[in-house]
Amino acid sequence: GKATDIPLVFLVNEGSASASEIVAGAIQDHERAPLVGMTTFGKGSVQNWIPLSNEQGAVRVTIARWLTPDHRQIHEIGLEPDYYVEITEEDYENEVDPQLDKAIEVLLEQLGK
């Protein structure tokens, strides 16, 4: 089959930023795959460095913002997952991953199992 027919889930959390948010937002907008996890970081700006004269440093200037294909803003907002699943310190201590468990559950549903 086509790659578009393959079951797919995206795991995201507060550490998902910038390019990963752009890809996740496009996947979500096109309803290709659900996002599972927690709200993403919200890094959707494009910046340029402008060097100062006499090598006194540089200034970083935001020149654009990334939007998803449906024109949703990412910057300082992040993306909301389709399935919001927190992971706690206790989960880490017990070596359990409820986000991964939910992603597997969703994949199995996509497979009809």
C-alpha positions as CSV (number, residue, x, y, z in Angstrom):
1,G,0.0,0.0,0.0
2,K,0.9,3.6,0.1
3,A,2.7,5.3,2.9
4,T,-0.6,7.3,3.5
5,D,-2.3,4.0,4.3
6,I,0.1,3.0,7.1
7,P,-1.2,3.4,10.6
8,L,0.5,6.3,12.2
9,V,0.5,8.1,15.6
10,F,2.7,11.1,16.6
11,L,3.9,11.2,20.2
12,V,4.4,14.8,21.4
13,N,5.1,16.6,24.6
14,E,6.5,19.9,26.0
15,G,9.9,18.9,24.6
16,S,8.5,18.8,21.0
17,A,9.6,22.2,19.5
18,S,10.2,24.0,16.3
19,A,10.6,21.6,13.3
20,S,8.9,18.7,15.1
21,E,5.9,21.0,15.8
22,I,5.7,22.1,12.2
23,V,5.6,18.4,11.0
24,A,3.2,17.4,13.8
25,G,0.9,20.4,12.9
26,A,0.8,19.5,9.2
27,I,0.1,15.8,10.0
28,Q,-2.7,16.9,12.4
29,D,-4.2,19.4,10.1
30,H,-4.3,16.9,7.2
31,E,-5.9,14.3,9.6
32,R,-3.1,11.9,8.7
33,A,-2.4,10.9,12.3
34,P,-3.5,11.8,15.8
35,L,-1.1,13.5,18.2
36,V,-0.8,11.7,21.5
37,G,0.8,13.1,24.7
38,M,1.0,16.7,26.0
39,T,0.9,20.2,24.6
40,T,4.1,21.0,22.6
41,F,6.6,23.7,23.5
42,G,5.4,26.4,21.1
43,K,8.5,27.4,19.2
44,G,7.2,28.7,15.9
45,S,9.4,31.7,15.1
46,V,11.9,32.2,12.4
47,Q,14.9,34.3,13.5
48,N,17.9,35.9,11.9
49,W,21.2,36.9,13.6
50,I,22.4,40.4,12.7
51,P,26.0,41.0,13.7
52,L,26.9,44.3,15.3
53,S,29.7,46.5,14.1
54,N,33.2,46.1,15.5
55,E,32.4,42.5,16.6
56,Q,30.4,43.7,19.6
57,G,28.0,40.8,19.4
58,A,24.8,40.2,17.5
59,V,21.1,40.8,17.7
60,R,18.5,38.1,17.1
61,V,15.5,39.4,15.3
62,T,12.3,37.5,14.7
63,I,11.4,37.8,11.0
64,A,8.5,35.4,10.6
65,R,6.3,32.9,12.4
66,W,5.4,29.4,11.4
67,L,1.8,28.5,10.9
68,T,0.2,25.1,10.3
69,P,-1.4,24.4,6.9
70,D,-4.8,25.4,8.5
71,H,-3.1,28.7,9.6
72,R,-2.9,27.8,13.3
73,Q,-0.2,29.6,15.2
74,I,2.4,27.5,17.0
75,H,4.5,30.1,18.6
76,E,4.0,30.5,22.4
77,I,0.9,28.3,22.1
78,G,2.0,24.9,21.0
79,L,-0.1,22.2,19.6
80,E,-2.8,20.4,21.6
81,P,-2.7,16.6,21.1
82,D,-5.8,14.7,20.0
83,Y,-5.3,12.5,23.0
84,Y,-4.0,14.3,26.0
85,V,-2.0,12.0,28.3
86,E,0.2,13.2,31.1
87,I,3.3,11.4,32.3
88,T,4.2,11.8,36.0
89,E,7.3,11.5,38.0
90,E,5.7,8.3,39.5
91,D,5.4,6.9,36.0
92,Y,9.1,7.5,35.4
93,E,10.0,5.9,38.7
94,N,7.8,2.9,37.9
95,E,9.1,2.8,34.4
96,V,5.7,3.0,32.9
97,D,4.8,5.2,29.9
98,P,1.1,6.0,29.6
99,Q,1.7,8.1,26.5
100,L,3.3,5.2,24.7
101,D,0.5,2.9,26.0
102,K,-2.1,5.2,24.5
103,A,-0.3,5.5,21.2
104,I,-0.2,1.7,20.9
105,E,-3.9,1.5,21.8
106,V,-4.7,4.1,19.1
107,L,-2.5,2.2,16.5
108,L,-4.3,-1.1,17.4
109,E,-7.7,0.7,16.8
110,Q,-6.4,1.9,13.4
111,L,-5.5,-1.7,12.6
112,G,-9.0,-2.9,13.7
113,K,-7.6,-5.1,16.5
